[in-house]
């Protein structure tokens, strides 16, 4: 075996198996035919291990019709993933208005899921971590120490996540006003132009 490290060895074995899959499978099938007693002995030993016991339990378990249907659907989706994804993409391209309407309804119906996905995608934050930060700040902006005043459809919006745009590091939760001001403050080029503009109107 070329690798002493167990993780590297495992990777090597997986690559080797993928490369010689057909030949190895045929060799195993032939060995099972030639030595059925030896195969049964290995099976018995495997069934005595924790993993083997779990496998036996799964085999013996009786599934309901609904569970069988779910398992069958999951297997079908796994097998035809590429085909289904292409079909879904094509549907999005052919029916953009309908898709937007469906997504809008989904967002209104499941706002928590929408927020959760948005936090994870943009900042790598969980909703639980956001709530912890919110509680640690007493529900107010870190800079001005005031709650969010901006509203959407009559409801106050959440505090915005402030992060470093270069390193992607999350720094804290700010109100929309402070977040906008901080963005301009960090933009040195904007600060210079703004200063120059204000100097033109000095009394």
N, C-alpha and C positions, 0 to 999 in steps of 0.2 A: 504494500500500500504506500503510495508516494507521500501521504500527509500524516504527520503525527498528531496534529491538532484535530480533535473529534469533530468540530464544526466543519472544517475544511474537508475532512474525510467524508462526511455526510454529503457535502456538496458534490464532491468528486464521484461518489457512488451514484448519486441521482443523475448526474450528467452522463456517466458511463451507461446507466440503464436506459436512459432516453435515446442514446446513440445506437445501442445494440438491443433495443426492445424486442423486436421480432425474433431474433436468434435466441435470446435468453428465454422468452416465453415458450418457444418450441422445445428448448432443452428441458425446461421445467415440466412441460406436459409429458414428454417422453420419459423423464425420470419417475413421474407419478405412475405411469403405466407399467414401467419395469419394476418398480419397488413400491407396491401399494402399502405393504406393512410398515415400511420406513416412513411413508407419508402420514399414515394414521398415527404413528408414534409422535411425530412432530406436531400433528393437530392436537393430540391429547395434552402434550406439554404446553402448547400455546393456550389451550382452554383453561389451564390451571392458573395462568397469570391473570392479573387484574384486567388487563386490556382484553384478554381472551374471554373472561367471564362476562364483560360488558357486551362483547360481540355476540355471545350465545344468547344473552338476555334480549338483545335487539332482534335476533332471529326468531325467538320464541314469542315475542310480543305480538298481540293481535291488534291490528289497526282497524279503526272504523272506516266506513266508506269515504267520509269527508277527509280523514287523514291520508288515506290512500290516494285520493284525488289530488291533494296538496303535494304529496311526495312525487306523484307522477308529473304534475305541472312543473315542479321545481327541476326535475330531471330533464324534462323537455326543454325548459328555458336554458338550462346549462349546456345542453347538447347543441341547441340552435341559437346561441347567443348572438353571433355575428349577423345572422339572417334577420333576427328579430330587431336588433339595433338599427340595421339598414332600413327596415320597414318603418320603424318608428321615426327615423330621421326624415324619410320621404313624406310621411304623414304630416310632420311639422312644416315641411316646405310647401306642401300642397294646401294645408289648412291653417295659415298663420293666425287669422282672426279667431277661429274656433279654439285654437291652442291657448291664445292669450286670455280668452274668456274663461276657459277651464282653470288656468293657472290663477286668475284673479279670484275666482270662486273658492279655490283651494286655500289661497292666502287668507281670505276673510274667514273661512271655516276653521282653519288651523293656524292662527297667528303665532302661537308658541313655537310650532314646528318651523315656520318661516324665519322667526328670529334666531332660533337654534342653528339652522342651516347657514344663515347669513353670518353669524358670529364665527362659526367654524371655518367657513370658506374664506372670509376676509382677514380674520385675525388669529385663527387657530384657538379660539376661546370656546369653552363650554358655557352653557347657560348658567350652570351652578357656579362657575368661577366668576361670571359677570355679576351674579347676585351677591357673591361674597365681597367683591370690590365695591358694589353699590352700598352694602351695609357698612363696610369699613369707612366709607366716605359720608356716612349718615344721610345718604340719598341726595346729596348736593354736589355741585361742581367743585373740583379740587382747587381751582383758581379763585373764582369769585365767591365761593361758599354759598351759592344760591341754587334753588331747584330749577329744573328746565322749565322755560316759559313758552317755548314754541309748541304749537298744537297742530294736530292733523285730524280734520273732521270733528273738531270740538274736544278731542282727547289729547292730553299732554304727551309728547313723545318721550322716548327714553333718553337718558344721558348718552352722549356719543363716545365711542372708544377712541382715545387718542393714542397714536402709535408713531414710531420713528419710521419714516418712509424709506430710509436706506437700509436699516437693520431689521425692520419689521417687528421691533420690540414694542410690546404694549406698555404704555406708561400710566394711564389712568382714565377716569371717566370725566368728560367735560360737557358743559352745556353747549348748544350750537353756536352761541355768540362767541364764547371764549375759544372754542375750537377753530372758528373762522379767523379770529384775531391772531391766534397762535400760528396758524398757517402762514399768514402775511408776515408775522414777526420773524419766522424762520427763513422766509424768502428774502435774502439779503439784497438781491437785485431790485425787488419791489420796494424794500425799505429805502434804498438810495433814491429811487425815482420819486417816491412819495415825499421824501425830505426836500428834494429839489423843487417839486411842485409847490409845497407849502412855503418855501423860501421866497417864491415869486410873489406871494401875497402877504408878506410881513408888513406890519404897520410902521 
